[in-house]
Amino acid sequence: MMIDELKMRWYQAFGDYDSLKASCEAQVNRWEWAKNQRYELRPYYFERFQQTRGRVLKAEPEDKEFHWQYGLDTQNRVVVTRQYTSYPDPAQPVWEWMSHRRLVMMFREEFTLYHENFTETVEYSFFHSKIPVGIRFYHYQDTGQLASFEELILNVGPELKSFVPADIYKLGETTGSITFCEEHYYEETNRLTRIEARYLKADGTLSHRIANFLTYTSSGRLEQIVQEWQDISESHTSFVYRRTGKSLKVIGEEYKQKLFEYIPEILTKAKVNEPVYCMVLTYNMPDYSPQNLMLALGLESERQRILEQFDAEEAQYTLWTPIYPLIPLGSNTELNEIGQLFQQLVSMKEAWNTATKLFDQTAAELMKLNWAEILATTSDFVIYAADYEIDDIKKRMKASVPSTLLAQLRKKGWL
């Protein structure tokens, strides 16, 4: 990786803002507004990172929050990018925060420069317009195919006190907010089949590596992307071609039904040998990967220990955050396949509430089962769904546990 070259370009970019802005804006042939990000030079970026490509708007939006503005040249190449967001006004006095937070609209700018077999972009901060926070190099083969990508990212905000480049870089090194990334692209029979990505810390040491393997249908359509995290020997599918054309709603119903069928099956095989007072269907926000789904069981013996050891307030939290035993659900191939499709659509549509609601509904349906032949349970057995951190417990339980049972638990002082 060309770390020294990236750093050198970053330092240089401090004095380039005005000239880059003038030069790139002078090349703009037309402006275009989009809801969310629409353009990216890296291949299959939206599929790899499970994002929906932004749609073009007919006119400038009144509310620019989460919108992107692009300036395109006569060759329809992006030369100017602006991403808009709102942020609490750094100039607002702290003593006003309790009554209200004043928001201001901000945007970051990115300027793209095209050379022969090489493209570079320079990104400037939301908060301080002339501070560079991203340098990206794109190296192309003579055929026009992207061969490699290199990036320096600096994650800083309004907390900056010094605007001296060396001070900012030192802060980035100290806080770990400077990172580097490189990607290399490999083809077979004129199709991109592998993307090797390395992520480095500020000092150049390796953070992690990800290999992306791409497969195609017989007609040449991208069929699947499997990502292998090589340093921890884990893999997951980031993209699957949706052959069925089914909607998120339909796929969600199929996923919920499969969970409803599989959970009792795996619990029967687990042969838990003592009564259980709670079961938590835990998921991992925000990706909701089926491979990360687990059942956390609260054993009655553990509940008695908690009630003896903790006071009422501590017990209220500890009772409902069981950590053992954990039963993973990710080994079922059919569940993983449909769960992957569901996760992919949720991520691309940013339909996080849809995923949360599905798991809540699954827990509610499981509450209606007769568990006598599946699992030994207490008379006040409850099932609910929650993120791994299992916070906002009362809200999560309310979504699936009958109100009469919740009232019993509150009467005992356990909620």
TORVOVEX-682034 format. One record per residue (C-alpha): residue number from 1; x, y, z; residue in three letters. Coordinates in steps of 0.25 Angstrom, whole numbers, plus 5000, padded with zeros to 4 digits. Layout:
! residues N
+-----+------+------+------+-----+
!   n !    x !    y !    z ! res !
+-----+------+------+------+-----+
! NUM !    X !    Y !    Z ! ALA !
...
+-----+------+------+------+-----+
END
This chain:
! residues 415
+-----+------+------+------+-----+
!   n !    x !    y !    z ! res !
+-----+------+------+------+-----+
!   1 ! 5000 ! 5000 ! 5000 ! MET !
!   2 ! 5005 ! 5014 ! 4997 ! MET !
!   3 ! 5003 ! 5019 ! 5011 ! ILE !
!   4 ! 5014 ! 5030 ! 5009 ! ASP !
!   5 ! 5007 ! 5035 ! 4997 ! GLU !
!   6 ! 4993 ! 5036 ! 5003 ! LEU !
!   7 ! 4999 ! 5043 ! 5015 ! LYS !
!   8 ! 5007 ! 5053 ! 5006 ! MET !
!   9 ! 4994 ! 5055 ! 4998 ! ARG !
!  10 ! 4986 ! 5058 ! 5011 ! TRP !
!  11 ! 4996 ! 5068 ! 5016 ! TYR !
!  12 ! 4996 ! 5075 ! 5002 ! GLN !
!  13 ! 4981 ! 5075 ! 5002 ! ALA !
!  14 ! 4980 ! 5085 ! 5013 ! PHE !
!  15 ! 4984 ! 5096 ! 5004 ! GLY !
!  16 ! 4976 ! 5091 ! 4992 ! ASP !
!  17 ! 4962 ! 5093 ! 4996 ! TYR !
!  18 ! 4959 ! 5106 ! 4989 ! ASP !
!  19 ! 4967 ! 5102 ! 4976 ! SER !
!  20 ! 4960 ! 5088 ! 4975 ! LEU !
!  21 ! 4946 ! 5094 ! 4978 ! LYS !
!  22 ! 4948 ! 5104 ! 4967 ! ALA !
!  23 ! 4954 ! 5094 ! 4957 ! SER !
!  24 ! 4944 ! 5083 ! 4959 ! CYS !
!  25 ! 4932 ! 5092 ! 4959 ! GLU !
!  26 ! 4936 ! 5099 ! 4946 ! ALA !
!  27 ! 4936 ! 5085 ! 4940 ! GLN !
!  28 ! 4921 ! 5082 ! 4944 ! VAL !
!  29 ! 4912 ! 5081 ! 4932 ! ASN !
!  30 ! 4899 ! 5078 ! 4941 ! ARG !
!  31 ! 4895 ! 5076 ! 4955 ! TRP !
!  32 ! 4888 ! 5064 ! 4960 ! GLU !
!  33 ! 4881 ! 5061 ! 4974 ! TRP !
!  34 ! 4879 ! 5047 ! 4980 ! ALA !
!  35 ! 4873 ! 5041 ! 4992 ! LYS !
!  36 ! 4885 ! 5034 ! 4998 ! ASN !
!  37 ! 4898 ! 5031 ! 4991 ! GLN !
!  38 ! 4896 ! 5028 ! 4976 ! ARG !
!  39 ! 4911 ! 5027 ! 4971 ! TYR !
!  40 ! 4923 ! 5019 ! 4975 ! GLU !
!  41 ! 4935 ! 5016 ! 4966 ! LEU !
!  42 ! 4938 ! 5002 ! 4974 ! ARG !
!  43 ! 4931 ! 4990 ! 4967 ! PRO !
!  44 ! 4919 ! 4984 ! 4974 ! TYR !
!  45 ! 4920 ! 4994 ! 4985 ! TYR !
!  46 ! 4906 ! 4994 ! 4988 ! PHE !
!  47 ! 4904 ! 4979 ! 4988 ! GLU !
!  48 ! 4917 ! 4977 ! 4996 ! ARG !
!  49 ! 4912 ! 4987 ! 5007 ! PHE !
!  50 ! 4897 ! 4984 ! 5006 ! GLN !
!  51 ! 4893 ! 4998 ! 5002 ! GLN !
!  52 ! 4882 ! 5002 ! 4993 ! THR !
!  53 ! 4887 ! 5011 ! 4982 ! ARG !
!  54 ! 4881 ! 5025 ! 4983 ! GLY !
!  55 ! 4870 ! 5029 ! 4973 ! ARG !
!  56 ! 4871 ! 5042 ! 4965 ! VAL !
!  57 ! 4861 ! 5053 ! 4969 ! LEU !
!  58 ! 4854 ! 5062 ! 4959 ! LYS !
!  59 ! 4858 ! 5075 ! 4967 ! ALA !
!  60 ! 4866 ! 5080 ! 4979 ! GLU !
!  61 ! 4859 ! 5075 ! 4992 ! PRO !
!  62 ! 4854 ! 5085 ! 5002 ! GLU !
!  63 ! 4859 ! 5076 ! 5013 ! ASP !
!  64 ! 4873 ! 5072 ! 5010 ! LYS !
!  65 ! 4876 ! 5063 ! 5021 ! GLU !
!  66 ! 4882 ! 5049 ! 5016 ! PHE !
!  67 ! 4882 ! 5055 ! 5002 ! HIS !
!  68 ! 4894 ! 5055 ! 4992 ! TRP !
!  69 ! 4897 ! 5065 ! 4981 ! GLN !
!  70 ! 4906 ! 5062 ! 4970 ! TYR !
!  71 ! 4912 ! 5070 ! 4959 ! GLY !
!  72 ! 4915 ! 5063 ! 4946 ! LEU !
!  73 ! 4924 ! 5067 ! 4935 ! ASP !
!  74 ! 4921 ! 5066 ! 4920 ! THR !
!  75 ! 4925 ! 5051 ! 4920 ! GLN !
!  76 ! 4915 ! 5048 ! 4931 ! ASN !
!  77 ! 4926 ! 5046 ! 4941 ! ARG !
!  78 ! 4924 ! 5051 ! 4956 ! VAL !
!  79 ! 4934 ! 5062 ! 4959 ! VAL !
!  80 ! 4927 ! 5068 ! 4971 ! VAL !
!  81 ! 4920 ! 5061 ! 4982 ! THR !
!  82 ! 4913 ! 5067 ! 4994 ! ARG !
!  83 ! 4906 ! 5059 ! 5005 ! GLN !
!  84 ! 4897 ! 5066 ! 5014 ! TYR !
!  85 ! 4893 ! 5064 ! 5029 ! THR !
!  86 ! 4888 ! 5071 ! 5041 ! SER !
!  87 ! 4896 ! 5072 ! 5053 ! TYR !
!  88 ! 4895 ! 5079 ! 5067 ! PRO !
!  89 ! 4900 ! 5093 ! 5065 ! ASP !
!  90 ! 4914 ! 5094 ! 5071 ! PRO !
!  91 ! 4913 ! 5109 ! 5074 ! ALA !
!  92 ! 4900 ! 5106 ! 5083 ! GLN !
!  93 ! 4903 ! 5109 ! 5098 ! PRO !
!  94 ! 4903 ! 5096 ! 5107 ! VAL !
!  95 ! 4893 ! 5102 ! 5116 ! TRP !
!  96 ! 4883 ! 5102 ! 5105 ! GLU !
!  97 ! 4884 ! 5087 ! 5102 ! TRP !
!  98 ! 4874 ! 5082 ! 5113 ! MET !
!  99 ! 4863 ! 5091 ! 5107 ! SER !
! 100 ! 4866 ! 5089 ! 5092 ! HIS !
! 101 ! 4877 ! 5085 ! 5083 ! ARG !
! 102 ! 4879 ! 5094 ! 5071 ! ARG !
! 103 ! 4882 ! 5087 ! 5058 ! LEU !
! 104 ! 4889 ! 5092 ! 5046 ! VAL !
! 105 ! 4890 ! 5086 ! 5032 ! MET !
! 106 ! 4904 ! 5082 ! 5028 ! MET !
! 107 ! 4910 ! 5076 ! 5016 ! PHE !
! 108 ! 4924 ! 5069 ! 5013 ! ARG !
! 109 ! 4930 ! 5071 ! 4999 ! GLU !
! 110 ! 4938 ! 5062 ! 4991 ! GLU !
! 111 ! 4945 ! 5066 ! 4978 ! PHE !
! 112 ! 4949 ! 5055 ! 4967 ! THR !
! 113 ! 4961 ! 5057 ! 4958 ! LEU !
! 114 ! 4963 ! 5048 ! 4946 ! TYR !
! 115 ! 4976 ! 5045 ! 4940 ! HIS !
! 116 ! 4981 ! 5034 ! 4930 ! GLU !
! 117 ! 4979 ! 5020 ! 4937 ! ASN !
! 118 ! 4978 ! 5027 ! 4951 ! PHE !
! 119 ! 4967 ! 5035 ! 4958 ! THR !
! 120 ! 4968 ! 5042 ! 4972 ! GLU !
! 121 ! 4957 ! 5048 ! 4981 ! THR !
! 122 ! 4959 ! 5057 ! 4992 ! VAL !
! 123 ! 4948 ! 5058 ! 5003 ! GLU !
! 124 ! 4947 ! 5070 ! 5012 ! TYR !
! 125 ! 4940 ! 5070 ! 5026 ! SER !
! 126 ! 4925 ! 5073 ! 5030 ! PHE !
! 127 ! 4930 ! 5082 ! 5041 ! PHE !
! 128 ! 4942 ! 5089 ! 5036 ! HIS !
! 129 ! 4941 ! 5091 ! 5021 ! SER !
! 130 ! 4956 ! 5092 ! 5018 ! LYS !
! 131 ! 4961 ! 5080 ! 5026 ! ILE !
! 132 ! 4963 ! 5067 ! 5018 ! PRO !
! 133 ! 4957 ! 5055 ! 5024 ! VAL !
! 134 ! 4958 ! 5045 ! 5012 ! GLY !
! 135 ! 4968 ! 5042 ! 5001 ! ILE !
! 136 ! 4965 ! 5031 ! 4991 ! ARG !
! 137 ! 4974 ! 5026 ! 4979 ! PHE !
! 138 ! 4968 ! 5017 ! 4968 ! TYR !
! 139 ! 4978 ! 5010 ! 4959 ! HIS !
! 140 ! 4973 ! 5005 ! 4946 ! TYR !
! 141 ! 4979 ! 4995 ! 4936 ! GLN !
! 142 ! 4980 ! 4999 ! 4921 ! ASP !
! 143 ! 4967 ! 4992 ! 4918 ! THR !
! 144 ! 4960 ! 5001 ! 4927 ! GLY !
! 145 ! 4957 ! 4991 ! 4938 ! GLN !
! 146 ! 4960 ! 4995 ! 4953 ! LEU !
! 147 ! 4973 ! 4988 ! 4958 ! ALA !
! 148 ! 4974 ! 4994 ! 4972 ! SER !
! 149 ! 4968 ! 5004 ! 4982 ! PHE !
! 150 ! 4975 ! 5011 ! 4993 ! GLU !
! 151 ! 4969 ! 5020 ! 5004 ! GLU !
! 152 ! 4972 ! 5029 ! 5016 ! LEU !
! 153 ! 4961 ! 5032 ! 5025 ! ILE !
! 154 ! 4961 ! 5042 ! 5037 ! LEU !
! 155 ! 4949 ! 5042 ! 5046 ! ASN !
! 156 ! 4949 ! 5055 ! 5053 ! VAL !
! 157 ! 4938 ! 5064 ! 5057 ! GLY !
! 158 ! 4935 ! 5078 ! 5063 ! PRO !
! 159 ! 4944 ! 5074 ! 5075 ! GLU !
! 160 ! 4957 ! 5079 ! 5068 ! LEU !
! 161 ! 4964 ! 5090 ! 5075 ! LYS !
! 162 ! 4976 ! 5091 ! 5066 ! SER !
! 163 ! 4976 ! 5092 ! 5051 ! PHE !
! 164 ! 4991 ! 5090 ! 5049 ! VAL !
! 165 ! 4992 ! 5077 ! 5040 ! PRO !
! 166 ! 5002 ! 5071 ! 5048 ! ALA !
! 167 ! 4994 ! 5073 ! 5061 ! ASP !
! 168 ! 4982 ! 5067 ! 5054 ! ILE !
! 169 ! 4989 ! 5055 ! 5049 ! TYR !
! 170 ! 4995 ! 5052 ! 5063 ! LYS !
! 171 ! 4981 ! 5053 ! 5069 ! LEU !
! 172 ! 4977 ! 5043 ! 5058 ! GLY !
! 173 ! 4988 ! 5033 ! 5062 ! GLU !
! 174 ! 4986 ! 5035 ! 5077 ! THR !
! 175 ! 4971 ! 5032 ! 5076 ! THR !
! 176 ! 4971 ! 5022 ! 5065 ! GLY !
! 177 ! 4962 ! 5031 ! 5056 ! SER !
! 178 ! 4972 ! 5030 ! 5044 ! ILE !
! 179 ! 4971 ! 5017 ! 5036 ! THR !
! 180 ! 4976 ! 5012 ! 5023 ! PHE !
! 181 ! 4969 ! 5002 ! 5013 ! CYS !
! 182 ! 4974 ! 4995 ! 5001 ! GLU !
! 183 ! 4966 ! 4986 ! 4991 ! GLU !
! 184 ! 4971 ! 4978 ! 4979 ! HIS !
! 185 ! 4963 ! 4972 ! 4968 ! TYR !
! 186 ! 4964 ! 4959 ! 4961 ! TYR !
! 187 ! 4957 ! 4954 ! 4949 ! GLU !
! 188 ! 4955 ! 4940 ! 4942 ! GLU !
! 189 ! 4950 ! 4939 ! 4928 ! THR !
! 190 ! 4947 ! 4954 ! 4928 ! ASN !
! 191 ! 4939 ! 4954 ! 4941 ! ARG !
! 192 ! 4942 ! 4960 ! 4954 ! LEU !
! 193 ! 4943 ! 4948 ! 4963 ! THR !
! 194 ! 4951 ! 4952 ! 4975 ! ARG !
! 195 ! 4953 ! 4965 ! 4983 ! ILE !
! 196 ! 4964 ! 4965 ! 4994 ! GLU !
! 197 ! 4963 ! 4976 ! 5004 ! ALA !
! 198 ! 4973 ! 4980 ! 5015 ! ARG !
! 199 ! 4970 ! 4990 ! 5026 ! TYR !
! 200 ! 4982 ! 4996 ! 5034 ! LEU !
! 201 ! 4983 ! 5004 ! 5046 ! LYS !
! 202 ! 4990 ! 5018 ! 5046 ! ALA !
! 203 ! 5004 ! 5012 ! 5049 ! ASP !
! 204 ! 5002 ! 5003 ! 5037 ! GLY !
! 205 ! 5000 ! 4990 ! 5045 ! THR !
! 206 ! 4989 ! 4980 ! 5040 ! LEU !
! 207 ! 4975 ! 4982 ! 5046 ! SER !
! 208 ! 4968 ! 4971 ! 5038 ! HIS !
! 209 ! 4966 ! 4965 ! 5024 ! ARG !
! 210 ! 4954 ! 4962 ! 5016 ! ILE !
! 211 ! 4953 ! 4953 ! 5003 ! ALA !
! 212 ! 4941 ! 4955 ! 4995 ! ASN !
! 213 ! 4937 ! 4944 ! 4985 ! PHE !
! 214 ! 4928 ! 4947 ! 4974 ! LEU !
! 215 ! 4920 ! 4936 ! 4966 ! THR !
! 216 ! 4911 ! 4938 ! 4954 ! TYR !
! 217 ! 4899 ! 4932 ! 4947 ! THR !
! 218 ! 4900 ! 4925 ! 4934 ! SER !
! 219 ! 4895 ! 4938 ! 4927 ! SER !
! 220 ! 4906 ! 4946 ! 4934 ! GLY !
! 221 ! 4897 ! 4953 ! 4945 ! ARG !
! 222 ! 4904 ! 4954 ! 4959 ! LEU !
! 223 ! 4899 ! 4943 ! 4967 ! GLU !
! 224 ! 4906 ! 4943 ! 4981 ! GLN !
! 225 ! 4916 ! 4950 ! 4989 ! ILE !
! 226 ! 4923 ! 4943 ! 5000 ! VAL !
! 227 ! 4932 ! 4950 ! 5010 ! GLN !
! 228 ! 4943 ! 4943 ! 5017 ! GLU !
! 229 ! 4948 ! 4950 ! 5029 ! TRP !
! 230 ! 4962 ! 4943 ! 5028 ! GLN !
! 231 ! 4968 ! 4947 ! 5042 ! ASP !
! 232 ! 4956 ! 4941 ! 5050 ! ILE !
! 233 ! 4952 ! 4930 ! 5040 ! SER !
! 234 ! 4938 ! 4934 ! 5039 ! GLU !
! 235 ! 4930 ! 4936 ! 5026 ! SER !
! 236 ! 4916 ! 4941 ! 5022 ! HIS !
! 237 ! 4908 ! 4944 ! 5010 ! THR !
! 238 ! 4907 ! 4959 ! 5007 ! SER !
! 239 ! 4899 ! 4958 ! 4994 ! PHE !
! 240 ! 4890 ! 4947 ! 4988 ! VAL !
! 241 ! 4882 ! 4949 ! 4975 ! TYR !
! 242 ! 4868 ! 4949 ! 4978 ! ARG !
! 243 ! 4862 ! 4939 ! 4967 ! ARG !
! 244 ! 4848 ! 4939 ! 4973 ! THR !
! 245 ! 4845 ! 4953 ! 4972 ! GLY !
! 246 ! 4838 ! 4952 ! 4985 ! LYS !
! 247 ! 4836 ! 4965 ! 4993 ! SER !
! 248 ! 4842 ! 4968 ! 5007 ! LEU !
! 249 ! 4828 ! 4965 ! 5013 ! LYS !
! 250 ! 4827 ! 4951 ! 5007 ! VAL !
! 251 ! 4841 ! 4947 ! 5010 ! ILE !
! 252 ! 4839 ! 4952 ! 5024 ! GLY !
! 253 ! 4827 ! 4943 ! 5026 ! GLU !
! 254 ! 4835 ! 4931 ! 5021 ! GLU !
! 255 ! 4846 ! 4934 ! 5030 ! TYR !
! 256 ! 4837 ! 4936 ! 5042 ! LYS !
! 257 ! 4830 ! 4922 ! 5039 ! GLN !
! 258 ! 4844 ! 4915 ! 5038 ! LYS !
! 259 ! 4848 ! 4921 ! 5051 ! LEU !
! 260 ! 4835 ! 4917 ! 5057 ! PHE !
! 261 ! 4837 ! 4902 ! 5052 ! GLU !
! 262 ! 4852 ! 4901 ! 5055 ! TYR !
! 263 ! 4853 ! 4907 ! 5069 ! ILE !
! 264 ! 4845 ! 4896 ! 5076 ! PRO !
! 265 ! 4852 ! 4886 ! 5068 ! GLU !
! 266 ! 4866 ! 4890 ! 5072 ! ILE !
! 267 ! 4862 ! 4892 ! 5087 ! LEU !
! 268 ! 4857 ! 4878 ! 5087 ! THR !
! 269 ! 4870 ! 4873 ! 5082 ! LYS !
! 270 ! 4877 ! 4882 ! 5092 ! ALA !
! 271 ! 4871 ! 4874 ! 5104 ! LYS !
! 272 ! 4872 ! 4885 ! 5114 ! VAL !
! 273 ! 4871 ! 4877 ! 5127 ! ASN !
! 274 ! 4865 ! 4887 ! 5137 ! GLU !
! 275 ! 4853 ! 4897 ! 5137 ! PRO !
! 276 ! 4855 ! 4910 ! 5128 ! VAL !
! 277 ! 4848 ! 4923 ! 5133 ! TYR !
! 278 ! 4851 ! 4931 ! 5120 ! CYS !
! 279 ! 4856 ! 4930 ! 5106 ! MET !
! 280 ! 4862 ! 4942 ! 5098 ! VAL !
! 281 ! 4863 ! 4941 ! 5083 ! LEU !
! 282 ! 4876 ! 4950 ! 5081 ! THR !
! 283 ! 4880 ! 4956 ! 5068 ! TYR !
! 284 ! 4891 ! 4966 ! 5064 ! ASN !
! 285 ! 4887 ! 4980 ! 5060 ! MET !
! 286 ! 4888 ! 4986 ! 5050 ! PRO !
! 287 ! 4892 ! 4974 ! 5040 ! ASP !
! 288 ! 4882 ! 4964 ! 5046 ! TYR !
! 289 ! 4890 ! 4953 ! 5040 ! SER !
! 290 ! 4884 ! 4939 ! 5042 ! PRO !
! 291 ! 4897 ! 4933 ! 5046 ! GLN !
! 292 ! 4897 ! 4942 ! 5058 ! ASN !
! 293 ! 4884 ! 4938 ! 5063 ! LEU !
! 294 ! 4884 ! 4931 ! 5077 ! MET !
! 295 ! 4874 ! 4926 ! 5088 ! LEU !
! 296 ! 4879 ! 4931 ! 5102 ! ALA !
! 297 ! 4872 ! 4922 ! 5113 ! LEU !
! 298 ! 4869 ! 4927 ! 5127 ! GLY !
! 299 ! 4870 ! 4915 ! 5136 ! LEU !
! 300 ! 4862 ! 4914 ! 5149 ! GLU !
! 301 ! 4874 ! 4911 ! 5157 ! SER !
! 302 ! 4881 ! 4923 ! 5152 ! GLU !
! 303 ! 4868 ! 4932 ! 5155 ! ARG !
! 304 ! 4869 ! 4927 ! 5169 ! GLN !
! 305 ! 4884 ! 4930 ! 5170 ! ARG !
! 306 ! 4881 ! 4944 ! 5165 ! ILE !
! 307 ! 4870 ! 4947 ! 5174 ! LEU !
! 308 ! 4878 ! 4943 ! 5186 ! GLU !
! 309 ! 4891 ! 4951 ! 5182 ! GLN !
! 310 ! 4885 ! 4964 ! 5177 ! PHE !
! 311 ! 4876 ! 4975 ! 5182 ! ASP !
! 312 ! 4863 ! 4977 ! 5175 ! ALA !
! 313 ! 4868 ! 4988 ! 5165 ! GLU !
! 314 ! 4880 ! 4980 ! 5161 ! GLU !
! 315 ! 4872 ! 4967 ! 5160 ! ALA !
! 316 ! 4862 ! 4974 ! 5150 ! GLN !
! 317 ! 4873 ! 4975 ! 5140 ! TYR !
! 318 ! 4881 ! 4963 ! 5142 ! THR !
! 319 ! 4869 ! 4953 ! 5142 ! LEU !
! 320 ! 4865 ! 4957 ! 5128 ! TRP !
! 321 ! 4879 ! 4957 ! 5122 ! THR !
! 322 ! 4883 ! 4942 ! 5122 ! PRO !
! 323 ! 4896 ! 4939 ! 5116 ! ILE !
! 324 ! 4896 ! 4923 ! 5118 ! TYR !
! 325 ! 4893 ! 4914 ! 5112 ! PRO !
! 326 ! 4893 ! 4920 ! 5098 ! LEU !
! 327 ! 4888 ! 4912 ! 5086 ! ILE !
! 328 ! 4892 ! 4917 ! 5072 ! PRO !
! 329 ! 4882 ! 4916 ! 5061 ! LEU !
! 330 ! 4892 ! 4918 ! 5049 ! GLY !
! 331 ! 4895 ! 4904 ! 5046 ! SER !
! 332 ! 4882 ! 4901 ! 5038 ! ASN !
! 333 ! 4884 ! 4903 ! 5024 ! THR !
! 334 ! 4870 ! 4906 ! 5020 ! GLU !
! 335 ! 4868 ! 4916 ! 5031 ! LEU !
! 336 ! 4881 ! 4923 ! 5027 ! ASN !
! 337 ! 4878 ! 4924 ! 5012 ! GLU !
! 338 ! 4864 ! 4931 ! 5014 ! ILE !
! 339 ! 4870 ! 4939 ! 5026 ! GLY !
! 340 ! 4881 ! 4944 ! 5017 ! GLN !
! 341 ! 4871 ! 4949 ! 5007 ! LEU !
! 342 ! 4863 ! 4955 ! 5018 ! PHE !
! 343 ! 4875 ! 4962 ! 5024 ! GLN !
! 344 ! 4880 ! 4967 ! 5010 ! GLN !
! 345 ! 4866 ! 4974 ! 5007 ! LEU !
! 346 ! 4866 ! 4980 ! 5021 ! VAL !
! 347 ! 4880 ! 4986 ! 5019 ! SER !
! 348 ! 4877 ! 4991 ! 5005 ! MET !
! 349 ! 4864 ! 4997 ! 5009 ! LYS !
! 350 ! 4869 ! 5001 ! 5022 ! GLU !
! 351 ! 4856 ! 4995 ! 5028 ! ALA !
! 352 ! 4862 ! 4993 ! 5042 ! TRP !
! 353 ! 4848 ! 4993 ! 5049 ! ASN !
! 354 ! 4843 ! 4982 ! 5040 ! THR !
! 355 ! 4854 ! 4973 ! 5045 ! ALA !
! 356 ! 4851 ! 4976 ! 5059 ! THR !
! 357 ! 4836 ! 4974 ! 5057 ! LYS !
! 358 ! 4838 ! 4961 ! 5051 ! LEU !
! 359 ! 4846 ! 4956 ! 5063 ! PHE !
! 360 ! 4836 ! 4961 ! 5073 ! ASP !
! 361 ! 4825 ! 4954 ! 5065 ! GLN !
! 362 ! 4833 ! 4941 ! 5065 ! THR !
! 363 ! 4834 ! 4942 ! 5080 ! ALA !
! 364 ! 4820 ! 4945 ! 5081 ! ALA !
! 365 ! 4816 ! 4933 ! 5073 ! GLU !
! 366 ! 4825 ! 4924 ! 5081 ! LEU !
! 367 ! 4819 ! 4929 ! 5094 ! MET !
! 368 ! 4806 ! 4922 ! 5089 ! LYS !
! 369 ! 4812 ! 4908 ! 5088 ! LEU !
! 370 ! 4810 ! 4897 ! 5097 ! ASN !
! 371 ! 4824 ! 4895 ! 5102 ! TRP !
! 372 ! 4822 ! 4882 ! 5111 ! ALA !
! 373 ! 4828 ! 4873 ! 5101 ! GLU !
! 374 ! 4839 ! 4882 ! 5097 ! ILE !
! 375 ! 4845 ! 4889 ! 5109 ! LEU !
! 376 ! 4843 ! 4888 ! 5124 ! ALA !
! 377 ! 4838 ! 4902 ! 5127 ! THR !
! 378 ! 4833 ! 4910 ! 5140 ! THR !
! 379 ! 4819 ! 4915 ! 5141 ! SER !
! 380 ! 4823 ! 4929 ! 5138 ! ASP !
! 381 ! 4832 ! 4925 ! 5126 ! PHE !
! 382 ! 4833 ! 4937 ! 5116 ! VAL !
! 383 ! 4839 ! 4938 ! 5102 ! ILE !
! 384 ! 4844 ! 4951 ! 5096 ! TYR !
! 385 ! 4854 ! 4956 ! 5085 ! ALA !
! 386 ! 4865 ! 4966 ! 5087 ! ALA !
! 387 ! 4878 ! 4971 ! 5082 ! ASP !
! 388 ! 4890 ! 4965 ! 5088 ! TYR !
! 389 ! 4892 ! 4976 ! 5098 ! GLU !
! 390 ! 4877 ! 4973 ! 5102 ! ILE !
! 391 ! 4874 ! 4987 ! 5106 ! ASP !
! 392 ! 4860 ! 4993 ! 5106 ! ASP !
! 393 ! 4855 ! 4980 ! 5113 ! ILE !
! 394 ! 4841 ! 4985 ! 5117 ! LYS !
! 395 ! 4838 ! 4989 ! 5102 ! LYS !
! 396 ! 4844 ! 4977 ! 5096 ! ARG !
! 397 ! 4836 ! 4968 ! 5106 ! MET !
! 398 ! 4823 ! 4976 ! 5104 ! LYS !
! 399 ! 4824 ! 4972 ! 5089 ! ALA !
! 400 ! 4822 ! 4957 ! 5092 ! SER !
! 401 ! 4818 ! 4954 ! 5106 ! VAL !
! 402 ! 4803 ! 4954 ! 5110 ! PRO !
! 403 ! 4800 ! 4966 ! 5119 ! SER !
! 404 ! 4794 ! 4957 ! 5130 ! THR !
! 405 ! 4808 ! 4950 ! 5131 ! LEU !
! 406 ! 4815 ! 4963 ! 5131 ! LEU !
! 407 ! 4806 ! 4968 ! 5142 ! ALA !
! 408 ! 4810 ! 4956 ! 5150 ! GLN !
! 409 ! 4825 ! 4959 ! 5149 ! LEU !
! 410 ! 4823 ! 4973 ! 5152 ! ARG !
! 411 ! 4815 ! 4969 ! 5165 ! LYS !
! 412 ! 4827 ! 4961 ! 5169 ! LYS !
! 413 ! 4836 ! 4973 ! 5167 ! GLY !
! 414 ! 4844 ! 4966 ! 5156 ! TRP !
! 415 ! 4840 ! 4976 ! 5145 ! LEU !
+-----+------+------+------+-----+
END
